[in-house]
Amino acid sequence: MRNHVTVQYLALMLWLALTDCKAEILTPPAIPVQPTVKAVAKWGGDVVVITEEWRADAGQMRQSLGLVRDDAVYPLAFPELGCESYEDVAESDVTGLLLACSHGQSSAVYARKHGAWTRLPGTFPGEGFRMATDDGRIAVVGRGAAYIVADSRPIRRIALDIDKRLRLHTPSAVLLRGDTLLVAFNAGEFGGGLFRLNLAQANPRPQTVIVDNIRALAPDSSGAIWVAAGISHMILRSGALYRLTGGTVQAVATNFGTELEPPAVTKQTGLRFPGLTEVASVAAGDNHQIFVVLPRFGVFLVQRNGLRALFDTPLEFSYSMPGYIGTSTPTSIALASSGEVYIGTSSLGILVLRGGAQRYGLRQLLFQSARP
């Protein structure tokens, strides 16, 4: 599989070097405003998305699942589980597909193996959870606490003793590797951070690793963890890409500046971004290929001497709607085994950088109201 993905990548880079690969992205009102994509993930043999929308019947935000199929995104639901909101998905070689879902006042985790769902032990208070797994152990992390589920052992609750302004938010990303649990937060103008918990300790306490608005975490094949960060707030914008190796944090690239016309970078370190930007998301591919999404500039590959444009088309859009001006920015990225790059957006659906034997290009996938 690795060789296949590498061949796809090399063919894509060759084609981009020989052609002007631009794509027309449709915006409202030409298309309906699309659900906000919170995450894109490989799940089993499929690509699924987690979306967030206001539900008038519930009087609050609810998350749903979507399945990418045949150049569209279709609803994906498991009514037999009685979920009011789908919180997160994960996959384990030991337990199979994992699904965290809310039943209103509490949430639960289900595992699917050999075509059947099994509810795992434990009930987690409230909703707003992210999930990670490693070697059969599952971390379910919510607002103010992490829960460790491991085989038949009692569920372990760990308090997240961090800034209250962060504890009130659902983590933006979690990652479990051995006895290390990483929990990331992005609370907008209220800040953010990345915290490490050592699960080998009797009473783990969160240790601050990075103070920044953390968007995404991506482990690579060498064991390093890449961290996407940044914020755009009022006239200020900042972005950063970090690399964690063991206990060392390397700031691979950072920038900070103002949104005045023209936008001005007032501080930058490490590799140079193409301009003032935050890093919306990051993903790790084969052969240490690191993909980053920069809202104003496109999708880039991280190389030793700089960032190389894989698709240099802006992915941040504004559009006029009756009574308001809408905006859309990229929110997430996932790499498929076939070599396709999936980019979630806040209101324009899924953007797919796709290759084939004859041509490559960017396609926009829209949400459908029913499965075919």
N, C-alpha and C positions, 0 to 999 in steps of 0.2 A: 504493500500500500504506500509506503514511503516513497519508493521509486516513482510510482504513478503520480503522486502529488508533486514531486520535484519536476517531472517532465511537464506537467501542466503549468507549473510556475515558470519554467524556462521558456515555454512556448508563449505564455502570456507576456513576459517581458520583451521577447523578440517582436511580437506583434505590436505592442505599445510603442516600441522604438521606431517602427516603420509607418505607423498610421497616427492620425489625430483622433484619438478615441474619446469623443465627446458624446454625451447623451442628453436628451431632453427629459427633464424631470417635470411631471405634471403637478401642479399645485391647485388647491381650491381657488375659485369655485369650479374649475374644470373637472375636478374629482371631489368626492365627499372628503371632509376632514377625517383622516384615519386615526384609529386608536393609538394612544401613546405606547410605544414599545419599551418595556422595562428591561427585557433581556432577550437574547437570541441564543439558542443552545442546541448542540447535537444531543439527541435523546433516542437511544436505540439506533436504528438505522435511519431516523428521520431528523429533520430540522424543525424545531418548535419555537414558538415565541410566547412570551408572557406579556400581556397588555394590561393597561390600567385605564379604566373609564369611570365616569360618574354614573352611578345607578340610582335613578330616581326612586325606584321601588324600595331600595335599601336605605336611601338617604345618605349614602356615603360612597367613597371610592371602592371599586371592586376589581379584582384581577381575574383575567380569563386566559385560556390557552388557545393558541392557533397552530395549525399544522401547515407547513409549506408544501404545496403539491401542485404540479402542473401550472407553474407561473402564476400562482395566486396563494392567498392565505385563507384557510378554512377553519371554522370553529372546531375545537377539539374539547370534548367534555366526557366526563365519566359519571353519569347520573346515578349509577349504583352506589357511589361513594357519598352522595349527599353533600358535596362541597358547595359552600356559598361563595368562596373565593379561592383561586389557585395561587398559592404563595410562591412556590419554587419547584424546580425539578433538578434531579441529579441522577447519576448512573454509577452503579457499583458492580464490579466483577463478582462480588460475593452475594449481594442481595438483589441484584437486577435493577430495574428502573425504580426510581424513587420519586414520590410526589408528596409535597407538603400542601395541605389544604385546610382552609378555615371552615369551621362549623358555626361561626358567629362568636360566641363567647370563648371558644377554645379552638385549638388547631390540633391536627394529627398528621402523622407521616404514614404513607402506604407504600408497600413494595410490590412490584409486579414481576413475577418470574413464571415461566411456562404458561403464560396467558391468563394468569389469575392474580387478583389483588389480595394482599394480606395487610391488615392494619398492624403496624408495629406497636410495641408496648409504649405507653405514655400518652398523656394529654397535656398540651402546652397552653397556658392561659393566654387569651387574647388572640391577636393576629399580627401580621407583619413580620414574617420570618424569612430568613435565608438559610440555605442548607448546603453542607459540604460533606463529602465522605472520603474515607481512605481505609483500605484493608478491612472492610466490614464494619468499621466504626463510623457513626454518623453524628455530625454536629448540627444542631438546629438552633439558630441564633436569632433572637428577637430584640425587642426594645427593653434593654436593661438586663438581659440574662442570656446565657448559653446553656444548652442542654446536650449532654453527651449520651448517645444511645449505643450500647455495645453488647451484642449477643444477649444473653439472659441476665446480665448484671443489672442492678438497680440504676435507674436513670440518674445521672449526675447533673445537678444544677450549679452553675457558676455565675455569681453576680458580676455584672460589668460595672465596676466602680470607676466610671469616667464622668466627664463633664455632663451635667444634666441636659444641656442643650443638644448633646449628641445621643444620649440614652433614649430620648423621646422619639428618635427616628429609627426606621428600619435600616439595618446595615445595607450599604451599597454593594458589598461583596464579602464573602467569607471563603477561607481556604484552609483545609485540614491536611497536614503532612506529618505523619507520625504523631508525636506528642506536642506538636506545635499547631496552634489554632490562630490564624490571622483573621481579624475582624476590621472591616473598613467602613467609614462613615463619610457621607457627603450631605451636610446640612445647609448647603447654600451659604448665604451671608452669615450664618451662625457658626461656620467653620466646618471642620472635618478632621479626620485622622485615621491612622492605621495603628492597630494595637495587636500585641502578641501575648498569647497565654501559653504557659508551659503546663500541659496537662499531666505531666509526671509529678508535679507538686501536689501536695495535699490540699492546699488552698490557693489556687492560682490567682494572681492579681494581674490585671492588664498592664503591660509595659508599652509605653508610647514608642512607636518606631518612626512614624512620619507625622508631622502636623501639616495637613493640606486637605483640600477637598478631593477625596479619593473616589475615582469613578469606577475602576476595574482592576482586577488582579489576574495575572496570566503566568502560570509556571511553564518554563521551557524544558527541553529535553535534557539540559545539563543540571537541572535542579534549581536554577536561579528563578526568581519571581519578579516579573515586571509589573510596574504599578503606573496606571494612568491617573492623572490628577489635573485639576484646574477649575476655574470658575469665571463666569462672565456676569458682573453685577454692576448695574448703572453704567458709569463710564470706565470702569476698571475691568481688565481681563488678565488672567494669568493661566499658565499651563506648565506642566512638568511631566517628565517621564523618569521614573526611578527604577533601579535594579537592585534587588536584595540577594545577597549571597551569604548564607550563614547569618551572622549577626551584623554584617556590613551593609550599609545603605549607600548606593552611588547615585548621585543626581546626574543622569545621562544627559538630560536637556531641560532647561527651565527658561521661562521668559515672563515678563511682567510689563504692563504698559497701560495706556489710556485709549479709549475709544474715540477720542477726538479726531476730526478729519484733518489730515489723514491719521489713521491709527499709528501710535508711536510706541515702540518698544523702548522702555527706559532702563531695563535690566535684563540680562540674559547670561546663562552659563552653559558650558558643555557644547553639545552639538547644536547647530543653528536650525531653528524652525524656519519655514519659508516666510513667516510673518507672525504678527501678534496672534496668539491662539491658545486655547486650552486643549488638552488631550482628552477627547471624548471617550475613547476606549482603546484597548490593546488586546492582541491575541498572539499566541505563539504557534508557529508552524514547524514543519520539519527542517532539519539542517540549521537550527538556530535562527530561523526566519522570524522576525518580530514585526508585526503589522500594527500600525497606529492610525487612528482616525482623527484628523484635524478638521474641525467643522468648516473653516473658511477655505481649506485648501485641498482636501481629498484624503486619499488613503496612501500611506507611505510605508516603506520598508526601512528599518533601522540598520545601518551599516556602520562599520568602524569609523569611516571618515565623514559620515553625514547621513541625512535622510534622503532616500531615493523615491521619487514619485512613482507609485504604482498606478494611480488614477488621479490626475491633478485637476479635478473638477470640484468647485465648492459644493459642500453638502449642507449648507446653512441657507435657508430660504425665508423670505417674507412674502406675504400675499394679502390681498384686500378681500375682506368679507363684509357683508352688511353690518355696520355698527362697530367693527373693530378691525385691527390689523393683526393677522396671524403670523406666527413664526414656526419654523420647524428646524430642529437640529438633530444630528446623529446622536444616538444614545448608547449603542452597543455594537459589537462585532463578533462574528463566529466564523470559523473555517470549517468547511465540509471536507470529507475525505476525498471527494472528487476534485478538489482544488477551488471550488467556488467560495467567494467571500460574501458573507451575508451581513448587511448593515441595517440595524434597526433605527427608526427615526421617531421623532415625537409627534408627527402628524401627517407624514407622507408615505406610510407603509414600510415595506422592506425593499432595500436596494441591493441588488445582487450583481457582483462582478463575476461574470461567467465566461468560460472558455469552451471551445469545441474544436473540431478538426479544421473548420474553415475560418471562423472569426471569433473575436472576443468583444464583449461590450458590457455596458451597465443596463440592467433591466429593473424596472420598478414593479414590485408585486403589491397588489391591493387586496384588502380584506373583503371577503365575500360573506354574505349573511347566512349562507347555508352550505353544507357539504354537497359535492356533486353526486 
